[in-house]
């Protein structure tokens, strides 16, 4: 293990996956950089806004980090060869690539997520949201009734995925999320993630890609195939990895934002009433909900070289975790950061990251959340909690398994 120069060592309690914010407060007070053995056998934790944002833009830090992470889950004496199919695909996702490969793939995908292109989706999105909100009657589980099916349908529509596969791909995404979100992923978790990633990839390879090769359309998969034909995207693993990444990311972050956001609003009745009275605050409300309870709590980087970070020597290859959830509650950046204030001026939360790897689907996620909140305040102003929410326990992809609500009458 690294010999510490100045950074404090911090511990993680059992309730971290349920409520990380008291931990973050202690860690920020301890210093901008801490060491913890609880994350992946040892990692540096960046706790404050300025340092987190700087790390996300630091060219000395690499997004390539999957090899040791995946293989460590095989366990002592495990068969690492059995995980090679997973690693082969997982490592090729744009999320885990550096320049120039990251920039090359981002250039291919970015046009599909431009606001002007997504604007064409707005009428269909509104119609889908309104239908789901209309279906909220009496006591319902918001996650099952809306927060899961909506992003599944939206990203499926953008990619041209068969809607009949919604249930299957939600399971695939959840298995992958459990693995990625585990601070010490186990053998069973990585095997389930591998199974789901391979099933997802098989669907693209055997069904959707051949369909699109016969007749290209206006969807994301067709965009990738056009880029493959022009040599901008590699065939095989690289192409499949981007398909799987887009499906996963388009679902996971949005479902957690919707669940976390509605729970936060209904847990603060004054803010819910304010939003119902002031629907013009919906866009700002979405930004504040992203800051208040980010659906992605951290990201990872590895040091490309020996370097100094916050006065601490960090060795080449060591893992650094910029804690986005902690940065978003940094009092040096946000006044009274533990309060939910929909009218708060936004100085820049980091929920979508920063720098070269800023979330490519940020605008789409906000579009979906704004459509949902707008429909709820119009048609379900009497919405309320109907029972105890159940957290998913995932410390990275913070979200809910269930959110019991009383929907009240339609207005």
Residue, then its C-alpha position, 0 to 999 in steps of 0.5 A: x500500500x502507498x505510504x501516506x505523506x499528508x492525506x488522512x485515512x477514512x473509514x466507511x460505515x455499513x450505512x454508506x450505501x443508504x446515506x453517504x452524505x454524513x460520510x462525505x461531510x466528515x471526509x471533506x472536513x478531513x481534507x480534499x484528498x483522503x485514502x480509503x481501503x474500502x474502495x477496490x482494495x485502496x483508493x484516493x478519494x477527492x472530496x471537494x468541488x474544486x479538486x473534483x472538477x480539476x481531476x475530471x479535467x486532469x490529463x495526468x489521470x486516465x479513464x482506463x481502469x477496467x483490467x485490474x477491477x474486473x480481474x480482481x473480482x475473480x478472487x484469489x485463485x479464481x479463473x481469470x480466463x472466464x472473465x476475458x469475454x467481459x473484459x474484452x467488451x467492457x474495456x472498449x466502452x467510450x467511458x473507459x477510453x482516453x484520447x485519441x480513441x475517446x474523442x474519435x468515438x465521441x465525435x461519432x455519437x455526439x450529433x445524436x445528442x445535440x439539442x436540435x436533433x433531440x427536439x424532434x423527440x419532444x412530442x413523442x416524449x411528452x405523449x409517453x410521459x402523459x400516458x404514464x402519469x395518467x396511469x398513476x392511480x391510487x397507491x403505486x410504486x413510482x419506480x415500476x410505474x414510471x421511473x424504469x419504463x420511461x428511460x427504457x422506452x426513450x433510449x430504446x426508441x433512440x437506438x431502434x431496440x425492439x420495445x418487447x425487450x424492455x424487461x430484458x434490457x432493464x435486467x441486463x442494465x441492473x446486473x451491470x450496475x450492481x457490479x460497477x457500483x460495488x466498492x468490492x465487487x465479488x465473483x458472483x456479481x461480475x459473473x452476473x454482469x458478464x452474463x448480462x453484458x454478453x446477452x445484451x451484446x448478442x442481441x445487437x450482434x445477431x438481431x439489431x445490427x444485421x437489421x440495420x445493415x440491411x436498411x440504415x435508419x435515423x437511430x443511434x445504431x445506424x449512426x454507429x454502422x455508418x461510422x464503422x463503414x467510414x473507419x471511425x468505429x472499429x468492427x466487433x468489440x468496439x462497435x458492440x461495446x458502444x451499443x451496450x454502453x449507450x443502452x446502459x447509460x441511457x437507462x441507469x442514470x435517468x431512472x435514478x434521477x427520477x426516483x431520487x428527485x421525486x422522493x426529494x420533492x415529496x420529502x420537502x413538501x414546501x418545495x413540492x408546493x412551490x413547484x406546483x405553484x411555479x411550474x416555470x421552475x421545472x428546469x431549475x428544479x431538475x438541476x437542483x435535484x441533480x445537485x442535491x442527490x446525484x444519480x452518479x456519486x463518483x467516477x474513477x481515474x488512474x494515475x498515468x505517472x507518479x504525481x502530486x495531488x493535494x500535496x500527496x504523492x500518488x503513484x503511477x497506476x493508483x486509483x483516484x475517485x473524484x466524489x461527485x456526490x460530495x463535491x455537490x454538497x461542498x459548502x465552499x461551492x454551494x451555500x447551505x448545501x444540505x438544503x433542497x432549494x428549487x430557486x437556488x442559483x446554479x453555480x455548477x453541479x458536477x452530476x454530469x462530470x466535467x471536461x472531455x468525459x462530460x456525460x454525452x446524454x446530459x441534455x436527454x436526461x434533463x429533457x426526460x426529467x423536465x417532462x416528468x416533473x412538468x406532467x406531475x405538477x400539472x396532473x398530480x399536484x396531490x402526489x404524496x408518499x404512501x410508504x417507506x421507500x427502499x434504496x437500492x444500496x448501490x453506493x455509485x448508482x444511487x437510486x431506489x428499488x421502490x417508491x410507494x406513492x399515493x397518486x390522488x385524482x387526475x387533474 
